[in-house]
Amino acid sequence: MPLLPKLIVAPADKIVFCGDSITFFGWWYHLIGMSNAATDVGNVFGRGGYYRTGGLPPGMTFVNSGVSGDTAALIAADVAGRITAYAAQCLILAVGVNDVRFGTPDANFSTSINSIVDQARAAQPTLKIAATGVFVNGEDLPGATETDILAKNAIQAATMARVSGTWADVHTPLVAWEAINNPGHAANGFLTNDGFHPNALGNFQYSEWVYPYVQYPGR
């Protein structure tokens, strides 16, 4: 269960989903009740009526601000264009896998993550913020990058604590899931097809693991 406050989404709120290609391709579709052929794994109605809403509650909107290849530094350099220009009430940030892949030093990553949230809050003091952290980079856990993933996620968790945001940790349940379902430590083929982009099941699980940290009207 969440160690930090849930992200409370009010009626008529706008949500910006900001991140890299994982965001662009819609890890969050199931989270807001959407389903399509690319993401539907056949069991999106299993959450006690939540997915049966047929989408967002009336008046609620969302923005897909995912850009393939983005790092935290690239988002920090364009917070106005990527986040605050949309005048949203909620931000769900999913970033870090490219920083792991490209070897961004932790100090630089921390500077960028803190810059993102500080710029966003300076422009919108009441902005509600959640971060999901790094999902995975190679399913052969514990892999060579696991230490780096944990470090990047710890930075994001600390940043969320500093700004009274929501830390929606998706990596810890992924590791537990992989231990049971991928005991041979295959590099991909379970929740991803390439080691870091979630496949249909991966997108579903990603949303399921963020689900406890987000509260919508009527939930």
C-alpha positions in Angstrom: 0.0 0.0 0.0 1.1 3.6 -0.5 3.6 5.0 2.0 2.9 8.5 0.8 -0.5 10.2 0.2 -2.6 9.0 -2.8 -2.9 11.2 -5.8 -6.5 12.5 -5.4 -8.1 13.2 -8.7 -11.1 15.5 -8.4 -14.1 15.7 -10.8 -13.2 17.7 -14.0 -9.4 17.4 -13.3 -7.0 17.2 -16.2 -4.1 14.7 -15.8 -0.8 15.1 -17.7 1.0 11.8 -18.2 4.6 12.9 -18.8 7.5 10.6 -19.6 9.3 8.8 -22.5 8.1 6.2 -25.0 6.6 4.0 -22.3 4.2 6.9 -21.6 3.8 7.7 -25.2 2.6 4.2 -26.0 0.1 4.3 -23.1 1.1 2.3 -20.1 -1.7 4.3 -18.4 -4.6 3.3 -20.7 -6.0 0.7 -18.2 -5.5 3.1 -15.3 -8.1 5.5 -16.7 -10.4 2.8 -17.9 -9.4 2.8 -21.6 -8.9 -0.4 -23.6 -7.8 -1.0 -27.2 -6.5 -3.8 -29.3 -2.9 -2.9 -28.6 -3.2 -3.1 -24.9 -6.2 -5.3 -24.1 -5.2 -8.6 -22.6 -8.7 -9.8 -22.0 -9.2 -9.1 -18.3 -9.4 -5.3 -18.0 -12.8 -5.7 -16.2 -11.4 -7.4 -13.2 -11.2 -4.5 -10.8 -14.6 -4.5 -9.3 -16.3 -2.2 -11.7 -13.4 0.3 -12.0 -12.7 -0.5 -15.7 -16.4 -0.8 -16.4 -16.6 3.0 -16.2 -16.0 3.0 -19.9 -13.3 5.6 -19.5 -12.7 8.7 -17.4 -15.5 10.1 -15.3 -17.5 12.9 -17.0 -15.5 16.1 -17.2 -12.1 14.5 -16.5 -9.5 14.8 -19.3 -5.9 13.7 -19.9 -2.8 14.6 -21.9 -0.3 12.2 -23.3 3.0 14.1 -22.9 5.3 11.1 -23.6 8.2 11.6 -26.0 10.3 8.6 -27.1 13.9 8.8 -25.9 13.3 11.4 -23.2 15.5 11.6 -20.1 14.8 13.6 -17.0 17.1 16.3 -18.2 15.2 16.7 -21.4 11.9 17.1 -19.6 13.5 19.5 -17.1 14.6 21.7 -20.0 11.0 22.0 -21.3 8.7 21.9 -18.3 6.5 24.6 -19.7 6.0 22.8 -23.0 5.7 19.3 -21.5 3.7 20.0 -18.3 2.5 23.4 -17.3 1.3 24.7 -20.6 -1.6 22.2 -20.3 -2.8 23.9 -17.0 -3.6 20.4 -15.6 -4.4 19.7 -11.9 -2.5 16.4 -11.8 0.9 15.2 -13.1 1.9 11.5 -13.3 5.6 11.4 -14.1 7.1 8.2 -15.5 10.7 8.7 -16.3 14.2 7.2 -15.7 14.6 4.1 -17.9 16.5 6.1 -20.5 18.7 7.6 -17.7 19.5 4.0 -16.7 20.1 3.0 -20.3 22.3 5.9 -21.1 24.2 6.0 -17.8 23.1 9.3 -16.3 25.0 9.9 -13.1 22.7 9.9 -10.0 23.6 13.4 -9.1 22.6 14.7 -12.5 19.4 12.7 -12.4 18.5 14.0 -9.0 19.1 17.6 -10.2 16.8 17.0 -13.2 14.0 15.3 -11.2 14.0 18.0 -8.6 14.0 20.7 -11.3 11.0 19.2 -13.0 8.8 19.2 -9.9 10.1 22.5 -8.6 9.5 24.3 -11.9 6.0 22.7 -12.2 5.1 23.7 -8.7 6.4 27.2 -9.1 4.1 27.6 -12.1 1.2 25.8 -10.5 1.5 25.7 -6.7 -1.5 23.4 -6.3 -0.4 20.8 -8.9 -0.8 17.3 -7.6 2.2 15.1 -8.5 2.9 11.4 -8.6 5.9 9.5 -9.9 6.1 5.8 -10.9 9.8 5.5 -11.3 11.7 3.0 -13.5 9.6 -0.1 -14.4 12.4 -2.3 -15.7 15.5 -2.4 -18.0 16.0 -6.0 -18.8 13.8 -8.7 -17.3 16.8 -10.8 -16.2 16.5 -9.6 -12.7 18.7 -9.1 -10.7 20.6 -7.7 -13.7 23.5 -5.5 -14.1 21.4 -2.4 -14.1 19.3 -3.3 -11.0 21.5 -1.2 -8.7 21.1 1.8 -10.9 17.3 1.3 -11.2 17.0 1.2 -7.4 19.2 4.3 -7.1 17.1 6.3 -9.6 13.9 5.2 -8.0 15.2 6.1 -4.5 15.9 9.6 -5.8 12.3 9.9 -7.2 10.8 8.6 -3.9 12.8 11.1 -1.9 11.7 13.9 -4.3 8.1 12.9 -3.9 8.4 12.9 -0.1 10.0 16.4 -0.2 7.1 17.9 -2.2 4.3 15.9 -0.5 3.8 14.0 -3.8 2.8 10.4 -4.4 5.4 7.7 -4.9 3.7 5.0 -6.9 6.5 2.3 -6.9 6.0 0.0 -9.9 9.5 -1.7 -9.8 9.1 -3.5 -6.4 6.0 -5.5 -7.5 7.6 -6.1 -10.9 10.6 -7.8 -9.2 8.3 -10.0 -7.1 6.2 -10.8 -10.2 9.3 -11.8 -12.2 10.7 -14.0 -9.4 7.6 -16.1 -9.7 6.8 -15.9 -13.4 10.3 -15.6 -14.9 12.5 -17.8 -12.7 14.9 -18.4 -15.6 15.7 -14.7 -15.8 15.0 -14.3 -19.5 15.9 -10.8 -20.6 12.5 -10.3 -22.2 9.3 -12.0 -23.3 7.2 -11.7 -20.1 6.2 -8.1 -19.3 8.3 -6.7 -22.2 9.3 -7.8 -25.6 12.6 -5.8 -25.7 13.6 -5.5 -22.0 12.0 -2.1 -21.2 8.9 -1.3 -23.3 5.9 -3.0 -21.6 4.0 -5.3 -23.9 0.2 -5.8 -23.5 0.5 -7.7 -20.2 3.2 -5.3 -19.0 1.0 -2.3 -19.7 -1.8 -3.9 -17.8 0.4 -4.8 -14.8 2.0 -1.3 -14.8 -1.5 0.2 -14.4 -2.5 -2.4 -11.8 0.5 -1.5 -9.7 -0.1 2.3 -10.0 -3.8 1.7 -9.3 -3.6 1.7 -5.4 -1.9 5.1 -5.4 -4.6 7.0 -7.4 -8.0 7.9 -6.2 -10.7 8.9 -8.6 -14.2 10.3 -7.8 -16.4 7.5 -6.6 -13.6 5.1 -5.7 
